[in-house]
């Protein structure tokens, strides 16, 4: 049976290597960006091992960690004029999406879907009230991030393979 300790062990190795490489000058990432990678790493691993195993707390924590990592990544890589304008909507989007992941894990619990929809609509409401949304700029930024950070997808795939290997043993 898989233990969550493997994810944490891999996470500590990732953090230690990242900090050492940064201190050695081999990578040029901010500590905020490294923290975002760590949260993404932890979130993906936790969701992967918790899905379908009735571990709702871990599943929620994993989804929220992943999305918080994405938010930190965006903050580290983009100049945002008013950071306070994205924090509140992001909290609602993160909560809404985490509840949606819980619903996907248990389709019979419609209450989770209702909570998810309420949080997501609240996030859209606050986002439209506090900021400006331009679909063209959003798509352009998304493509830029995907092209620039495709190695992260490879890291996530490797994490899934490591966790699958750990699950079998």
C-alpha positions as CSV (number, residue, x, y, z in Angstrom):
1,X,0.0,0.0,0.0
2,X,1.3,3.4,-0.9
3,X,2.2,5.8,1.8
4,X,2.0,9.6,1.6
5,X,5.5,9.7,3.0
6,X,7.0,8.9,-0.4
7,X,5.6,12.2,-1.8
8,X,7.0,14.1,1.1
9,X,10.4,12.4,0.7
10,X,10.5,13.2,-3.0
11,X,9.4,16.7,-2.2
12,X,12.2,17.3,0.3
13,X,14.7,15.9,-2.2
14,X,13.3,18.3,-4.9
15,X,13.5,21.3,-2.5
16,X,17.0,20.4,-1.3
17,X,18.3,20.0,-4.9
18,X,16.6,23.1,-6.1
19,X,18.0,25.3,-3.3
20,X,21.5,23.8,-3.8
21,X,21.3,24.4,-7.6
22,X,20.2,28.0,-7.0
23,X,22.9,28.7,-4.4
24,X,25.5,27.2,-6.8
25,X,24.1,29.5,-9.5
26,X,23.2,26.7,-11.9
27,X,19.5,27.7,-12.0
28,X,18.1,31.2,-12.1
29,X,14.8,30.9,-10.4
30,X,13.4,33.0,-7.6
31,X,12.6,31.3,-4.3
32,X,8.9,32.1,-5.0
33,X,9.1,30.2,-8.2
34,X,10.9,27.3,-6.5
35,X,8.1,27.3,-3.9
36,X,5.5,27.2,-6.7
37,X,7.2,24.2,-8.2
38,X,7.3,22.4,-4.8
39,X,3.5,23.1,-4.3
40,X,2.7,21.9,-7.8
41,X,4.9,18.8,-7.3
42,X,3.2,18.0,-3.9
43,X,-0.3,18.8,-5.2
44,X,0.0,16.5,-8.3
45,X,1.4,13.7,-6.3
46,X,-1.1,13.9,-3.5
47,X,-4.1,14.1,-5.9
48,X,-2.7,11.2,-7.9
49,X,-2.4,8.9,-4.9
50,X,-5.6,10.1,-3.2
51,X,-8.0,9.9,-6.1
52,X,-10.4,7.0,-5.8
53,X,-9.2,5.9,-2.3
54,X,-11.7,7.8,-0.2
55,X,-9.0,10.2,1.2
56,X,-11.0,13.4,0.9
57,X,-8.8,15.5,3.1
58,X,-5.7,14.6,1.2
59,X,-7.4,15.0,-2.1
60,X,-8.7,18.5,-1.2
61,X,-5.2,19.5,0.2
62,X,-3.5,18.2,-2.9
63,X,-5.8,20.1,-5.3
64,X,-5.5,23.3,-3.3
65,X,-1.7,22.9,-3.1
66,X,-1.4,22.5,-6.8
67,X,-3.5,25.5,-7.5
68,X,-1.7,27.6,-4.9
69,X,1.5,26.6,-6.7
70,X,0.1,27.7,-10.0
71,X,-0.8,31.1,-8.5
72,X,2.6,31.5,-7.0
73,X,4.1,30.6,-10.4
74,X,2.0,33.3,-12.1
75,X,2.9,35.9,-9.5
76,X,6.6,35.0,-9.8
77,X,6.6,35.3,-13.6
78,X,4.3,38.2,-14.3
79,X,4.2,41.8,-13.2
80,X,0.8,42.2,-11.6
81,X,-0.1,45.8,-10.9
82,X,-2.4,45.2,-7.9
83,X,-1.6,41.8,-6.4
84,X,-4.4,42.4,-3.9
85,X,-6.9,42.2,-6.8
86,X,-6.1,38.6,-7.6
87,X,-5.8,37.2,-4.1
88,X,-9.5,37.1,-3.2
89,X,-10.7,35.7,-6.5
90,X,-7.9,33.2,-6.5
91,X,-8.9,31.9,-3.1
92,X,-12.5,31.4,-4.4
93,X,-11.2,29.7,-7.6
94,X,-8.9,27.4,-5.6
95,X,-11.7,26.4,-3.1
96,X,-14.2,25.9,-6.0
97,X,-11.8,23.8,-8.0
98,X,-10.8,21.7,-5.0
99,X,-14.4,21.0,-4.2
100,X,-14.9,20.1,-7.9
101,X,-12.1,17.6,-7.6
102,X,-13.8,16.1,-4.6
103,X,-17.0,15.9,-6.6
104,X,-15.2,14.2,-9.5
105,X,-13.9,11.6,-7.0
106,X,-17.4,11.0,-5.7
107,X,-20.1,11.8,-8.3
108,X,-22.9,10.8,-5.9
109,X,-22.2,13.7,-3.6
110,X,-24.1,16.6,-5.4
111,X,-23.5,18.8,-2.4
112,X,-19.8,19.1,-3.3
113,X,-20.8,20.2,-6.8
114,X,-23.1,22.9,-5.4
115,X,-20.3,24.2,-3.1
116,X,-17.9,24.1,-6.0
117,X,-20.2,26.1,-8.2
118,X,-20.9,28.7,-5.5
119,X,-17.1,29.2,-5.0
120,X,-16.4,29.4,-8.7
121,X,-19.1,31.9,-9.4
122,X,-17.9,34.0,-6.4
123,X,-14.4,33.9,-7.9
124,X,-15.7,35.1,-11.3
125,X,-17.8,37.8,-9.5
126,X,-14.8,39.1,-7.5
127,X,-12.5,38.8,-10.5
128,X,-14.8,40.9,-12.7
129,X,-15.3,43.5,-9.9
130,X,-11.6,43.8,-9.0
131,X,-9.8,43.3,-12.3
132,X,-10.0,43.3,-16.1
133,X,-10.2,40.2,-18.1
134,X,-9.0,40.1,-21.7
135,X,-9.5,36.6,-23.4
136,X,-6.9,37.3,-26.0
137,X,-4.2,38.3,-23.5
138,X,-5.1,35.3,-21.4
139,X,-4.8,32.8,-24.3
140,X,-1.5,34.5,-25.4
141,X,-0.1,34.2,-21.8
142,X,-1.3,30.6,-21.5
143,X,0.5,29.6,-24.7
144,X,3.6,31.4,-23.6
145,X,3.7,29.6,-20.3
146,X,3.1,26.2,-21.9
147,X,5.9,26.8,-24.4
148,X,8.4,28.1,-21.9
149,X,7.7,25.7,-19.1
150,X,7.1,22.4,-20.9
151,X,9.9,20.8,-18.8
152,X,7.5,21.1,-15.8
153,X,5.1,18.7,-17.6
154,X,8.0,16.2,-17.9
155,X,8.7,16.5,-14.2
156,X,5.0,15.9,-13.4
157,X,5.0,12.9,-15.7
158,X,8.1,11.5,-14.0
159,X,6.5,12.1,-10.6
160,X,3.5,10.1,-11.7
161,X,5.7,7.3,-13.0
162,X,7.7,7.2,-9.7
163,X,4.5,7.1,-7.7
164,X,3.0,4.4,-9.8
165,X,6.2,2.3,-9.4
166,X,6.0,2.9,-5.6
167,X,2.3,1.9,-5.6
168,X,3.1,-1.5,-7.2
169,X,5.8,-2.4,-4.7
